[in-house]
Amino acid sequence: MTENTLSITDRDEILALFGPRDQHLRRLRKLFDVTITQRNGSVRITGEEEPVQKATRAVERLRHLSRKQGELSIGDIDKAAAEEGVTPAADLRRGGSALHQPATGEEINIQHAGRRIKPRTKGQALYVDAIRDHDLTFATGPAGCGKTYLAVAMAVEALRAGHVRKIVLVRPAVEAGESLGFLPGDLRAKLNPYLRPLMDSLGEMVDFNQAREFMEQDIIEVIPLAYMRGRTLNDAFIILDEAQNTTVPQMKMFLTRMGEQSKMVVSGDATQLDLPRGVTSGLKDAIKRLGNIDDIGLVKLTAGDIVRHRLVQKIVAAYESDNTSEEVSG
């Protein structure tokens, strides 16, 4: 094992080098397969000798670049690595596959007494890593694989840590064989069934009284997709659930709501499509259009990532074997 130490005392330089929510730091660790830590003005790079030397040169190169342009992007990190002969594989750039990309499986710190949340499968760990490393992440997978639950946990972690000022939970109000008009109550009551899954996940991570207070203060919003039009969301963690039920224009509208210092997670399951026949899913279209952009994470979870009742995996497998449902290409 080899260790190199760099002296970096300027806080702004550290922030530029490590990136928002340490996403550049995690990228460097994965690319070079080294451990990088910072304490008391010293950055330590530890690992096998050759990767440590390469990582050290890359960090020095990135330091000079950050001084010149003020901030860095994931593309800058990848370019510095490429100059050392380390080229990120396509699956690392796009979020990847659990079969090829190592996943850390770090615990999600929601700061809730007695509640510990951690990815339980390789695919889930990959999903959490992709969210940490990208400002926009697309996730597809069957029911019960943790798409919504883990995204909400990551949003709560970001809020508690002060990385964002608000959480926005969004769902399209698409009728699954039922009519909104026949549901009892006012508009809020009619929309409640569509938003309930998001509320259920949130309720496991934030105390009821605090969640109610956050909503009253507009720190947490749970809203239908149609209410997003015309907004720009800065310093926010935005989750679009059931995204397979968006149209192409709706998905474009949603994605362009992202403001400064914000993070988005878009998740869905192509086998639960409720759009009218012949209408293209906005999720499928977005993955096709945007899936090759380096700064966007793309994760495809499978039946092996299902963590609900043991029968759910078998139920999903039985339906998938039919090959009658349209699949989202990943």
C-alpha positions in Angstrom: 0.0 0.0 0.0 1.1 3.5 -0.9 0.0 6.9 0.5 0.5 10.3 -1.0 -0.4 13.5 0.9 -1.3 16.8 -0.7 -1.7 20.1 1.3 -4.9 21.9 0.3 -6.0 24.4 3.0 -8.2 26.6 0.8 -11.8 25.6 1.5 -13.1 26.9 -1.8 -10.4 24.8 -3.6 -11.5 21.7 -1.7 -15.2 22.3 -2.6 -14.4 22.8 -6.2 -12.2 19.7 -6.3 -14.6 17.4 -4.4 -17.7 18.8 -6.2 -21.2 19.3 -4.9 -22.1 16.6 -2.4 -18.6 15.1 -3.0 -19.6 13.7 -6.4 -16.2 14.4 -7.9 -14.5 12.8 -5.0 -16.5 9.6 -5.4 -15.8 9.6 -9.1 -12.1 9.8 -8.5 -12.2 7.0 -6.0 -14.0 4.7 -8.5 -11.9 5.6 -11.5 -8.6 5.1 -9.9 -9.6 2.4 -7.3 -8.0 4.4 -4.5 -9.1 5.8 -1.1 -9.1 9.6 -0.9 -9.7 11.4 2.4 -9.4 15.0 3.6 -8.6 16.2 7.1 -7.0 19.3 8.6 -5.9 20.7 5.2 -4.4 17.4 4.0 -5.7 15.2 1.2 -4.5 11.6 1.5 -4.6 9.2 -1.4 -4.1 5.6 -0.5 -4.0 2.4 -2.5 -1.7 0.4 -4.8 1.4 2.3 -5.9 0.6 2.9 -9.6 -3.1 4.0 -9.1 -2.0 6.3 -6.3 0.6 8.0 -8.4 -1.9 8.4 -11.3 -4.6 9.7 -9.0 -2.2 12.2 -7.4 -1.2 13.6 -10.8 -4.9 13.8 -11.8 -5.8 15.7 -8.6 -2.9 18.2 -9.1 -4.1 18.7 -12.7 -7.7 19.3 -11.5 -6.4 21.8 -8.8 -4.8 23.9 -11.5 -8.0 23.7 -13.7 -10.3 24.7 -10.8 -8.1 27.8 -10.1 -8.5 28.8 -13.7 -12.2 28.2 -14.3 -13.6 28.3 -10.7 -15.5 25.0 -10.8 -15.2 21.5 -12.2 -17.6 19.1 -14.0 -17.7 15.3 -14.1 -16.4 15.7 -17.6 -13.3 17.4 -16.3 -12.8 14.5 -13.8 -13.0 12.0 -16.6 -10.7 14.0 -18.8 -8.0 14.2 -16.1 -8.3 10.4 -15.6 -8.1 9.8 -19.3 -4.8 11.7 -19.4 -3.5 9.1 -17.0 -4.7 6.3 -19.2 -7.8 5.6 -17.1 -11.0 5.7 -19.2 -14.4 5.3 -17.6 -16.4 2.5 -19.0 -19.8 3.3 -20.5 -21.6 1.7 -17.6 -19.7 3.9 -15.1 -20.6 7.0 -17.1 -24.2 6.1 -17.4 -24.9 4.6 -14.0 -24.3 1.1 -15.3 -25.1 -2.4 -14.5 -24.7 -4.1 -11.1 -22.8 -6.9 -12.9 -20.0 -4.6 -14.0 -19.7 -1.6 -11.7 -18.6 -1.8 -8.1 -21.1 -0.3 -5.7 -20.3 1.0 -2.2 -23.6 0.3 -0.5 -23.1 3.1 1.9 -25.8 3.7 4.5 -28.2 6.5 3.8 -28.1 8.9 6.8 -31.6 10.2 7.3 -30.9 11.2 10.9 -33.9 9.4 12.3 -33.5 7.7 15.6 -33.8 3.9 15.3 -34.1 4.0 11.5 -31.2 2.7 9.4 -31.6 2.6 5.7 -29.0 0.8 3.5 -29.2 -0.7 0.0 -30.0 -4.4 0.3 -28.9 -5.6 -3.1 -26.1 -4.9 -5.5 -28.5 -3.1 -7.9 -29.9 -1.0 -5.1 -26.3 0.0 -4.1 -25.6 1.0 -7.7 -28.8 3.0 -7.7 -27.8 5.0 -4.6 -24.3 5.6 -5.9 -25.7 6.9 -9.2 -27.9 9.3 -7.3 -25.0 10.5 -5.2 -22.8 11.0 -8.3 -25.3 12.6 -10.7 -27.6 15.6 -10.7 -30.1 13.7 -12.9 -30.6 9.9 -12.6 -33.1 7.7 -14.4 -34.0 4.4 -12.8 -36.2 1.7 -14.3 -37.3 -1.6 -12.7 -40.2 -3.7 -11.5 -42.4 -3.1 -8.5 -40.8 -3.6 -5.1 -37.2 -3.0 -6.1 -36.9 0.2 -4.0 -36.9 2.9 -6.7 -39.2 5.2 -4.8 -38.2 4.3 -1.3 -34.4 4.8 -1.8 -34.9 8.0 -3.8 -37.0 9.5 -1.0 -34.3 8.4 1.6 -31.6 10.1 -0.5 -33.8 13.3 -0.6 -34.2 13.3 3.2 -30.5 12.8 3.6 -29.7 15.8 1.4 -32.3 17.9 3.2 -30.9 17.0 6.7 -27.3 17.6 5.5 -28.2 21.1 4.2 -27.4 20.2 0.6 -30.9 21.2 -0.6 -33.5 23.6 0.9 -36.6 21.6 -0.1 -37.9 18.2 -1.4 -40.4 18.0 -4.2 -42.2 14.7 -4.7 -44.0 14.4 -8.0 -46.3 11.9 -9.7 -48.4 12.0 -12.9 -52.1 11.7 -12.1 -52.8 9.0 -14.7 -56.0 7.0 -14.3 -55.3 3.2 -14.0 -58.6 2.0 -15.2 -60.5 4.3 -12.9 -61.9 7.8 -13.3 -60.9 10.7 -11.1 -64.3 12.2 -11.6 -66.0 9.4 -9.7 -63.7 9.6 -6.7 -65.2 11.4 -3.7 -64.1 14.8 -2.3 -62.4 17.9 -3.6 -59.3 18.0 -5.9 -56.9 17.3 -3.1 -58.9 14.3 -2.0 -59.1 13.0 -5.6 -55.3 13.3 -6.0 -54.5 11.8 -2.7 -54.5 8.1 -4.0 -51.9 9.0 -6.6 -49.6 10.7 -4.2 -50.0 8.3 -1.3 -47.1 6.0 -2.2 -44.7 8.9 -1.9 -46.2 9.9 1.4 -45.9 6.4 2.7 -42.2 6.3 2.0 -41.7 9.8 3.5 -43.6 8.7 6.6 -41.1 6.0 7.4 -38.2 8.6 7.4 -39.6 11.8 8.9 -41.8 12.0 12.1 -45.4 12.8 11.3 -45.4 16.1 13.1 -42.2 17.2 11.5 -43.4 16.1 8.1 -46.6 18.2 8.6 -44.5 21.2 9.7 -42.2 20.8 6.6 -45.2 20.8 4.3 -46.7 23.8 6.0 -43.4 25.6 5.5 -43.2 24.5 1.9 -40.0 22.6 2.6 -41.6 19.4 1.4 -44.0 19.4 -1.5 -46.0 16.4 -2.8 -47.7 17.4 -6.0 -49.1 16.2 -9.3 -46.9 16.6 -12.3 -49.3 19.1 -13.9 -48.6 21.5 -11.1 -44.9 21.7 -12.1 -45.5 23.8 -15.3 -43.8 27.3 -15.2 -41.7 26.6 -12.2 -37.9 26.7 -11.7 -36.7 24.7 -8.7 -33.4 25.8 -7.2 -31.7 24.1 -4.2 -34.2 21.2 -4.4 -34.2 17.4 -4.5 -37.0 16.5 -7.0 -38.3 13.0 -7.5 -40.6 12.0 -10.3 -42.3 8.7 -9.5 -44.2 6.4 -12.0 -42.5 8.3 -14.8 -43.5 5.7 -17.4 -47.0 7.4 -17.3 -45.7 10.7 -18.5 -46.0 11.8 -22.1 -43.0 13.1 -24.0 -44.1 16.8 -23.6 -44.7 16.2 -19.9 -41.3 14.7 -19.4 -39.6 17.6 -21.2 -41.5 20.0 -19.1 -40.5 18.2 -15.9 -36.8 17.9 -16.7 -36.5 21.6 -17.6 -37.8 22.6 -14.1 -34.3 21.8 -12.7 -32.6 24.9 -11.3 -29.2 25.7 -9.7 -27.9 23.3 -7.1 -30.8 20.8 -7.6 -30.9 17.1 -8.1 -33.5 15.0 -9.9 -34.4 11.3 -9.8 -36.8 9.9 -12.4 -38.1 6.4 -11.8 -40.6 4.1 -13.4 -41.7 0.6 -14.4 -42.5 0.0 -18.1 -44.6 -3.0 -17.2 -47.1 -0.8 -15.4 -47.9 1.6 -18.2 -51.3 3.3 -17.9 -51.1 5.7 -20.9 -53.6 5.3 -23.8 -52.6 2.9 -26.5 -50.3 4.5 -29.0 -49.0 7.2 -26.7 -45.2 7.1 -26.3 -44.0 7.0 -22.7 -42.0 10.0 -21.7 -39.6 7.8 -19.7 -38.8 5.6 -22.6 -38.3 8.6 -24.9 -36.1 10.4 -22.4 -33.8 7.4 -21.8 -33.4 7.1 -25.6 -32.6 10.8 -26.1 -30.5 11.4 -23.0 -29.1 8.1 -21.9 -25.7 8.7 -23.5 -25.0 12.0 -21.8 -22.1 11.4 -19.5 -23.4 13.5 -16.6 -26.7 11.6 -16.4 -27.0 8.5 -14.4 -29.0 5.5 -15.8 -29.7 2.4 -13.7 -31.8 -0.6 -14.6 -33.0 -2.6 -11.6 -34.2 -6.1 -12.0 -36.4 -8.7 -10.3 -33.3 -9.7 -8.3 -33.5 -6.3 -6.5 -37.1 -6.8 -5.3 -37.1 -6.6 -1.5 -40.9 -6.9 -0.8 -42.6 -10.2 0.1 -40.7 -13.2 -1.4 -43.7 -13.9 -3.6 -43.4 -10.5 -5.4 -40.3 -11.7 -7.3 -42.1 -14.8 -8.5 -45.2 -12.7 -9.5 -43.0 -10.3 -11.5 -41.1 -13.1 -13.2 -44.4 -14.8 -14.2 -45.7 -11.7 -15.8 -42.4 -10.8 -17.5 -42.2 -14.3 -19.0 -45.2 -13.4 -21.1 -43.2 -10.8 -23.0 -46.4 -8.8 -23.7 -45.4 -5.6 -21.9 -43.4 -2.9 -23.6 -39.9 -2.7 -22.1 -37.9 0.5 -21.4 -34.5 0.0 -23.2 -31.6 0.7 -20.8 
